[in-house]
Amino acid sequence: MSSNNKVFKIAQLLLNQSIGENDRVDSDKVSAILNELRENPPAKHIEILKRFGFLVRRHMSSYQVSLEFKGGDGSEITNSLCKKNFIDHHATEVQAVDCPSLIAGFRVKIGDDVYEDSIANRLNNVRKALL
Amino acid sequence: MNSITDLIRKEIETLSVDASRSNVGKVTMLADGVARVEGLSKVMYNEMVEFPNDVLGIALNLEEDSVGCVLLGDTSSLKEGDEAKTTGKLLSVPVGMDLLGRVVDAAGRPIDGKGPIEAKEEYPVERIAPGIIPRKSVDQPLQTGIMAVDSMIPIGRGQRELIIGDRSTGKTTIAIDTIINQAKINKQGEQSGNKDFRPVYCIYVAVGQKNSNVARTIKILEETGAMEYVTIVSAPAADNPANQYLAPYAGCAMGEWFMENGRDALIVYDDLSKHAVAYRQISLILKRPSGREAYPGDVFYLHSRLLERSARLNEDNGNGSLTALPIIETQMGDVSGYIPTNVISITDGQIFLETDLFNKGIRPAVSVGLSVSRVGSAAQIKAYKKVAGKVKLELAQFRELAAFSQFESDLDAATKARLDRGARIVEMFKQTAFNPIPVEVQTAIMWGMQNDFFDSIDVDKISEAVASLKDYLSAQGKEVCNEIYKSGKLEESTEQNLRSALEDWKRTFA
């Protein structure tokens, strides 16, 4: 097995150890793992930490929904998106932020996927079409 | 004013107002025209990726935790942490007749200051080459207008013929001559009103060249009136390696449009050595494993997938063709280098240009021994085949005998005759740049050589005699040339007319 593969495998094991109930990353478990790594640093310590950080970020993004909106109420928009089964309220954590740069409308980010229906996006499309 | 607002209104009406969905990532590294992006989990191979400030990239490396993108255009405004998003599209370039007479970059954007290109269609730059079924064998000639090439290394429509040689041996000149000759033939064909006439449109792809060289090429094409049949795709040395890597594929897509629409096209890749270097640069920055001479393992595929797209299609598929003239620069005449051997094995023959011949004043400096056309002779017109059949052999024998005769003081009559004939043929093949000769005139000159009309002329006056005969044939001897042009054959009556025309010329020349 190449050294890179070993790093990937160890980082994956650490991620598995960090996951608590509801398939979410448990901050206490992550702190415990980091303490352990600090006290007994393994070979390729930094590479393992970088990879572990990446895996944790990726896992968290799968259940953390970022909602940017302008106009209306954030919780109302969240509820309406949940009603339309766009967001699973139980499986995700929704963070709603008021975002004036959208002018009006909303932008939902789930993992790498972005859904957007805003005036700013439409104006950008017009700009691109006319260039 | 009203028309402008109408245009804007029309554009806005066609826009989709639905919620958009995209897959995004964050730039984690930027270097030498390549970005590494974290995220973009749903990106496809070769998909266009959009960066801020309308910078586009292409996803080339799909890894477990990141995506390697080559960037097109000005990347100076990008920074770490910028958002990149998928577009769901492959890189496409405009294609069609509107591109003729224009100079474009690797993405098909005009760079000649002649305004926007109103192309109705777009083709993706990366396409699968035609398979076996739609193809047919090469059976129509593509005249270069260069006697040494058309007689000994004939090229057919749909063929891939490599032009290879050291720097400054006349590689680009052969390609430009061929383009100029196509323009001349096109104009002649259009004037004749022949409905069966098929013009050849040309695409010249300049990769990694100096801007001054590209400008000179454009000037030559404009001065010779060839530009109206040519599209130039330019990715100069100052351009980023991604554009240099993409330019040949973009040019090929433009050529494919002609082929798939039942037309004939010629594409010149000038040159593929620099293309391979640009690809090596991208691959090394993308941290792909390197092999021989630090080229990545797929450098053969890089050129094979490009050159395989040149083909001759059969009648069921429109009967179009795309002929390719790739150019490779060798180092110290070494044809056994990595990239030269790769491209030699892919193409249907090569025109090898020698520095020694060039320095001796034999131009075009075509090496008869190392040059070959594997399929082109099937496309040579009958009249030409009849007069040029033995020339290659005679010239090869001459070169061999000339080497030996240096050590021999007493030569027999037959050897002397062969040496004499060879020297005359070498002189006959000398041709100035950007001055292609029509095939019927070439046939007449070759016929004159084969029928001893040049034997009484001093060897050092052969070039002068050929020039004089050329002038004679385009004036007084026009009728006999037209006869050869129309029939494509050398009938007995044509030969008689040719003999009397050449006898007449000989009297005036003497």
HADDOCK unambig.tbl for C-alpha pairs under 7 A between the chains (distance, minus, plus):
assign (segid A and resid 112 and name CA) (segid B and resid 23 and name CA) 5.29 0.50 0.50
assign (segid A and resid 112 and name CA) (segid B and resid 24 and name CA) 5.12 0.50 0.50
assign (segid A and resid 112 and name CA) (segid B and resid 25 and name CA) 6.44 0.50 0.50
assign (segid A and resid 112 and name CA) (segid B and resid 39 and name CA) 5.96 0.50 0.50
assign (segid A and resid 112 and name CA) (segid B and resid 40 and name CA) 6.18 0.50 0.50
assign (segid A and resid 112 and name CA) (segid B and resid 41 and name CA) 6.57 0.50 0.50
assign (segid A and resid 113 and name CA) (segid B and resid 22 and name CA) 5.78 0.50 0.50
assign (segid A and resid 113 and name CA) (segid B and resid 23 and name CA) 4.46 0.50 0.50
assign (segid A and resid 113 and name CA) (segid B and resid 24 and name CA) 6.21 0.50 0.50
assign (segid A and resid 114 and name CA) (segid B and resid 21 and name CA) 5.67 0.50 0.50
assign (segid A and resid 114 and name CA) (segid B and resid 22 and name CA) 5.25 0.50 0.50
assign (segid A and resid 114 and name CA) (segid B and resid 23 and name CA) 5.99 0.50 0.50
assign (segid A and resid 114 and name CA) (segid B and resid 24 and name CA) 6.84 0.50 0.50
assign (segid A and resid 115 and name CA) (segid B and resid 19 and name CA) 6.65 0.50 0.50
assign (segid A and resid 115 and name CA) (segid B and resid 20 and name CA) 5.68 0.50 0.50
assign (segid A and resid 115 and name CA) (segid B and resid 21 and name CA) 4.54 0.50 0.50
assign (segid A and resid 115 and name CA) (segid B and resid 22 and name CA) 6.61 0.50 0.50
assign (segid A and resid 116 and name CA) (segid B and resid 19 and name CA) 5.38 0.50 0.50
assign (segid A and resid 116 and name CA) (segid B and resid 20 and name CA) 5.26 0.50 0.50
assign (segid A and resid 116 and name CA) (segid B and resid 21 and name CA) 6.49 0.50 0.50
assign (segid A and resid 117 and name CA) (segid B and resid 19 and name CA) 4.40 0.50 0.50
assign (segid A and resid 117 and name CA) (segid B and resid 20 and name CA) 6.44 0.50 0.50
assign (segid A and resid 122 and name CA) (segid B and resid 17 and name CA) 6.83 0.50 0.50
assign (segid A and resid 126 and name CA) (segid B and resid 12 and name CA) 6.46 0.50 0.50
